[in-house]
Amino acid sequence: MNLLISFKVIIMWLSLSAICGQAYAEQTKPNIVMLYLDDWAWNGSPVAMNDAMENSRMPVLQMPNVEKLAREGMKFSNAYGSPQCAPARVCLQTGQSAARNGFTVVLGKIKDDYYDMRKTYNYMPMIPNVAATALDTNSMTIAKALKPLGYESAHIGKWHMYCDPGEAGYVLHDGDTNNNPGNTLTFNLKKGEKAPSRLPKDIKDPKLMFSMTEKAIGFMEEQVQKKKPFYLQISHYAMHEGRECLDSTRQKYVNHPVVQEYYKKMGTTPEKVNRKQDPANWLAMGEDMDGRIGAVLNKIKELGIEDNTYVIMVSDNGYRHSDVAREQKQPLHGHKWWVWEGGIRVPMIIKGPGILGGSTFKANVINYDFLPTFVEWAGGSPQSLQNIDGISLAPYLAGKTPEVDFVNRNLYFHFPHYRGSMPHSAVISGKHKVMHFYERPDIPMLFDLSVDPGEVSNIAKQHPETHKKLFQEMMSYTKEVGGKFPKENPNFNIKKYASDKEYKKRQMWGPFEGDRPLETDEK
């Protein structure tokens, strides 16, 4: 009898130990906090993304918390997003390239299912493609992938994927938001009411960054109290245009020599400048954003989870902050809407367990790498994820030297549209990048980004085999994953095309042979 009781006690003890062990394992799984910033250039912070390039930073902008994050974490010289914000968000969630998930641009809801047959494009050289109009909520997402691993996930702020975040697995979210809520000065205007031309002095929650941060902190506190690991994505509306900031922060920048030079050139003053064109507003928005980043980092430390929390700060797409970087040359060509480096290369810093502080990762990484990385951090298997393009960065963040295959893997960018640019695609493999403009298939384009990050010299003629190999791999991949291709327009009208408002930029930023002429802000 005693032996039976003892046996039952042992079984009970073993069961309780297993349960407690499982609970302990869940509690010690790392938390993941994603700080996702909107429309922020690679050189848009005071942290140099490439130490060899002074113009890969913006020294006029004060962001002490971002600088601290870089000192305590790892920065990425060659991190890539997408040429537009919504496609970037879908790539991030699904671990898929835009060519695979089909969300290559925001077009609105149109009826065509392959070619974009709207009258807007009936005189263009090419008939462009349509794109997916929403994130497919049947797809795997970060929240769905982490849930069976014990995680609860929250998405605060800009969603912009035209679906319910709850259906994508998020237990806390702000709904199917786009850019509009973050433009607080115009979001609630009544019909016929005009937006203020200058920034009000009493603005309290610019770009909703303060209220978003408080909501995010509340979620972290709740999860820590429940002893559950969490994924928290804070998708800020800053640094998107519609510049908003605290007036007290703006006053710190209006007298800066760079800003004063801008006012002088534009023939205006701090009191008269339109808020949308005021560099002081943008700089102050950046500093206010830095303060909210600091609030999150401080709360993580206060909650006692700093040693078990990964923090990622990254932008969705590239940009070109020309009015606030007047004292330096632009480091990259192009901007948002283009797959030139200026449109797709983004600032990125990661801090967390096992990541060497003050380190730099120089191999190429991309937004669709995050899903498998997070799954591996959470104790899952990235190999279990189906139909993804990303590769887990977890081993490399822990110090593993990237293998040749990783360094030279292909990263794909696909933009078969005329929205702001022209139909084009790109593939990056190691130091090489192939660009392809569908209007001019006769002009092969190849760049060596290791010596020419500004994409000034087209070396396709000097290295035809390298171009041919990467071009064929890009086209084969795009076909394999169901990517759409534009076609020649039999009704192309050169006179109408030349009268299009984007024509000059398309010619200036289109394909070229040899060396391209530098723009004013690149000289």
N, C-alpha and C positions, 0 to 999 in steps of 0.2 A: 504493500500500500504506500509506504513512505517512498519506495523507489518510483512508483507511478507518479506520486505528487512531485517528486524531484524532477522527473522527466518532463512533466507538464510545465513546471517552473522554468526549466531550461528552454523549452520550446517557446514559452511566452517571452522570456528574456531575449532570445534570438530574434523573435518577431519584432519586439519593441526596438531592439538595436538596429534592425534593418530599416524600420520606419524612421527612427531618429536619424540614422545615417543618411537616409534619402532626404529628409528635411534639411539636415546639415549641408548636404551636397547642394541642395537647391539654394540655400541661403548664401553659400559661398560662391555660387556662379557669378561671374562678373556682370555688373550693370553696364549698359551702353547708352551714352548720351550723344546724339547727333545734333550739332549746331549747323544748320543748313542756311546759308546766306544767299540772297538773291542778287543777280547781276553785279558780281564783285570781281573785278579784274585780277589777273594773276599778280600784277604789281600794285594791288589796291590796298596793301597794308604796310606798316613800317617794318615788317619782317621781310628780309630779302629771300625770295624763293630760290634764287641761285646766287650763292655768295660771290661768284665771279662776275656778276652783273649788278652794278650799283643801281641801275634803273629797273631792277626787279622788285623794288620796294618803293613806298611813298613816304618819305621822311617827314613831310609836312603834317601828316595825320598822326595824332596821338592815340595810341591803343596799347597802354601798358599791360592789360590783361592778355591780349593776344601775344605780345612779346614774351610774357611770362609763360604762356602755354607752349611757345616754341622752345624756350629754355628747358622746360620740363618734359618736352615730348619730342616727336620726330616730325620734321617738315619734309615735304615732297617737292622736288624740283620739277618733276614731270607728271603732274596729276591732270587728268582730263575729265571734263564734264561733257556737255552736249551744246550744240549751237543755239538752243532755245530752252527756256526754263521748264515748260511742261514735259517735253520729251526727256529731259534730264531726270525729272522726278519719277517717270515711269521706268527708266533704265535702272535707277537706284532701287526701286521697290522690287523689280522682277529679276534682276541679275542678268537681263538680256540687253543686247544692243538694240538700237532703234530700228534697224533693218529687220530684226527678228520679231520684235513686239509690234511693229507697224505704226507706232506713235512717233512719227518723224517730224511733225509740226502741228501747231494749233491752227485749224482752218475753220472751226465752227462745224455745225451739222449740215453737210451737203449730201445730196442724193447719189452722186456718182460713186461707183465702187472700185474703180481703178484709176482712170484718168480724170483729172479735174477739168471739166468741160465748161466751166463758167466763162461768160463773155469777157471777163477781165483779161483772160489769157488767149483770146482767139487770134491775136496778131503776133504772139511771141514766137521765137524760133522753135521752141519745144512745147509740147503739150505736157504739163507737169502731172504729178500724181496726187491722189487724195491720200489721207492718212487716217489711222484709227482715231475715233472721236472721244475715246475714254479708255481708262485703264480697265482691262478685262478683269473683273473681280473674281473670275474663276482661276486666274493665274496665281501662282505662288507669290507671296509678298513677304517682306521682312517679318511683319507681325504674325502671319500664318506659319511661317517656318519656325519662329521662336516659341510659339504657344505650346506645342507638345514637349518642348524642352523646359517648361516651367515658367515661362516669361509672360508678363502682362505688358502690353505696348500702348503707348500714347502718342498721338500726333497733334502738336499744337501749332496753329498758324496756317500758313498758306499750303493748301493741298493741290489744287489746280490740275486735277486729273479727271474731273468730270464724272465722279461716281461717289458713292457713300463710303467714307473711310471705315465705317463700322463693318461694311461688307468685305473690306480688305483686311479685317482682323483687328482693328484698333478699338480698344475698350474705352478710351477717352480721346475725343477729337473735337474740332471746331466745325465739322461739316465739310461740305464740298465747296470750299472757299477758292477764290481766284485772287487777282491783284487788288480788287476794289476795296475790301475792308481795310487794307493797310493804308490806303489813301484817305486818312481820316478827315481831311479838310474838304473832301468832295463826296464821300460815300453817302452822307445823309442829307445832301442838298435837296431842297424842294424844287419842283419844276419851275424853271425860269430864274432860279437863284444862282448867282455867279459865285464861283470859287474865289477866295481871297488871292490877290496877286502877290501879296507879301505875307511872310510867315507871322501869324499872330503871336503876341508875346505871352499869352496865357495857355499855350498848348501844353498839355500835361502827359499825354501818352502817345508821342510820335510813333507812327508806324505800328501802333499797338505793342511796341516792344516791352513796355513795362508790365502791362496786364498779362501778356503772353508769358513773361518770365515768372510772374507770381503764380500763374496756373501751373506752369511746369514744376515749380518748386513744390507746390501742393501735392502734385502727383508723386514726386520723389519722396516726400515725407510720408505719404500714405503707404507707398511700397516698402519703405524701410520699416515702418511700424508693423506691416504684415509679414515682414521677413521674406519677401519675394523678390527675385531678380527682375529687372525691368529693362525695356527698351524705350527710350524717350527721344522723339525727334522734334526739335524746336525749329520749325521752318519759318524763319523770319521774313517779313515783307521788305525790310531793309536788306540790301542797299538799292532796291529798285527805285526808279525815278518816281516823281511825286515827292520831292525832298521834304522831309519833316524832321525837326529836331527841337530840343529844348532851347529857348531863347538864351538862357544863361550860357549854354555851351556854344551857341553861335557867336556870341560876343567875344569869345576867346580867339576866333578866327578872322573876324572882319578886318582886323588891322594887320594881319600877317602879310608880309611883302608879296607873296605869291598871289594872294587874294586881291590885294590893293592893285597889283599890276593888271589883273583881269578887269577890275572895275574901270581902271584908266583906259585900257584898250577898248572896252565896250562903251565908254562914254557914260558911265553910270556911277552911282554911289551906293553905300550899304543901305541907305534909307529908301532908295528908288528901285533897286534891282529886283526883277521878278524872282519870286522864290524858286521857280523851276530852273532858273539860270544862275542862281547864286552858289558859287563854290563853297562859301562859308556854310551854307546849309548842308551841303553834301558832307563836308569834313566833320561838321558837328554831329550829323547823323551817324557817321562812323564812330566818333568818340562815344556818343550815347550808346550805340550798339556794344561797344567794348565794355561799357559799364554793366550792361545786362549779361554779357558773357562772364564778367567777373562775379556777378551775383550768383550765377549758377555754379561756378567753380567754388565759391566760398561756401555755398550751401552743401555741396558735395563733401567738402572738408568738415563742415560743422556736423553733418550727419554721421561722420565716422566711416564713410564708404570710399574715401579717396583712393586707398590702396587696392580697391576692388572694382574700380569704375574706369571704363574707357571713355574718353571724350574725343570726339571727332569734330573738327571745324573745317568746313569746305564750302565752296560756292557751287551753284548749279551750272552756270555757263560762264564763258569769258565775257569781257567787256573792254571798254576803252574810255578811261576817265581823263579825257584830254584837257578839260578846263581846270582841273585841280592838279595836273602834273606838268605844268608849263615849263618848269625849270629843268626838265630832263627829257631825253629822247624816249619815244615809245619803244618798248622792247620787242613787241610782237605785232604782226601784221593783221589787219582786219579787226572785227569785233563781233558781237552777238549777231546771229543769223547766218554766219559764215563758218566754214570748217577750217579756215586759216587758224593759226595758233592763237591769235587774239580772240577768237570766238569760242574756242574749246579748252584752252589750257586754264586751269583754275588754281587758286591758292588752297593749300590743304595742310593741316597739322593734326597729329594724333598723339594723345597722351594716355598712358594706362599701364597696367601691370606688365612688367617685363620689357617695356619700351625704353630705350636708352635716351635720357634727357639730352637735349642739345644736338641730336643726331640728324642726319640728312639721308633721305632715300632717293637715289638718282634714277632707278629704273622706272619705266612707264607704268602708271596705274590708272584706272578708269572707274567711273561711277558704278558700272555693273559688277565691280569686284566686291562691293560692300556686302551684298546678301550672303555669299559663301563665307566671307570673313566672319560675319556676325554669327553664323551658324556654327562655325568651328570654335569661336570664343565661347559659345553657349554649351559646348560639349557634344554637338551633333556632328554629322558627317557631311561635308560639302559635296562629296561624291554622290550622295543620295538625291541631290537636287537635279531635276530633269530639265533638259532644253534650256540651259543657261550658258552664257558666254563668259561670265566672270570667273576669276580664280581667287581662292582664299589668300589673303595677304598675311594671315596670322603667323605663319612660320617666319616670314621676313621681318615682321614687326618685332618678333622675339629675337632677332639677330642672325637668322640664317642668311647666308650669302646667296643672292639670286642666281639660279642656274642660267646657262646660255639660252635654253628653251624659253624660260620666263622672260628674260631680257628681250629676246627677239620675237616674242609672240605678236600676233597681229591684233591691233585695236582698230575697230571699224566705226566709221562715221558716215551717215547717209542722209542727204537733204535734197530729195528730188522735187524741189519746189521753187517758186518765184517769190515767196513771201520775204520781202526785204533783200533778197539776193538773187540767185539763179540756181538751177538744178546742178548739184555737184556732190561728189563723194570723196572720201579719203581713207587711206589705211596707213597706220604708223606701225613700223616694225623696228625696234631698237632705235638707231639713230636716223633711219630713213623714213621718209614720208612721201607717198604718192598722192597727188591730187588729180581729180578727173572732172572736167566740166563738160556736161553732155552737149552743150552747144558747139563745142570745139573739140571733138574727139581726135582731131589731127594734131593737137598740141599736147604731147606727153609731158608730164610734170613730175619731177623728182627733186627732193630737197634732203640735205644732210643737216638735221637739226642740231647735231653736236657742235657744229661750227657756224651754223646759219639759222639760229632760232627765229630770226626776223623774216625768214623765207624770201630772201632777196635774190638768190641765185638758183635758177632752174638748171639742174645738172643732168637732166634726162638724156640729152644727146651724148654726154660723156660716159654715161653708165646705162646703156640701153638694156642690158640683160637684167640688171637690178630692177629697173622700171617695169620691164615685161613680166618678171616673176611676180612682183607685188600687185601689179595691176590685174593680172589674171587671177591671182588668189582672191583679190577683193571682189571681182565680178562673179567668180564662182561661188564664193561665200554668200553674197547677196542673193543670188538665184537660189541657192540651196535652202536658205532660211525664209524664202518667200518675199523678199524685198521687192518693191515696185520700181520700175524703170520708166522714165519719161520717153516720149517718142517725138520724132520730127513732125513739125506742124506743116501740113501742105498749104495752109493759108497764111504762112508767115509774111508779114508786111514790115519791111525795114523802116519805112517812114514813120509808121505808127509806133514801132518799137523804139525808135530814136527819140520820140517825143515823150516817152514814159518818164516819170519823175525820177525813177531809180536807174535810168539808162547810164548816166555818166559814172555813177559808182560801180555799176556792173562792168563797165569797160575798164575802169581804173583797177578794180579788184578781181577782174576775171583772169583767164589764163594768159601766160606770157612766155616767151622764149628768151633765153639768156638771163640778163639781170633786169629787174624792174626798177623804174625810177622811184626814189624815196619820196615820201610825202613830207610836208613841212614839219610835222611833229616827230619825224623819224630822223631828221638831219642833225 
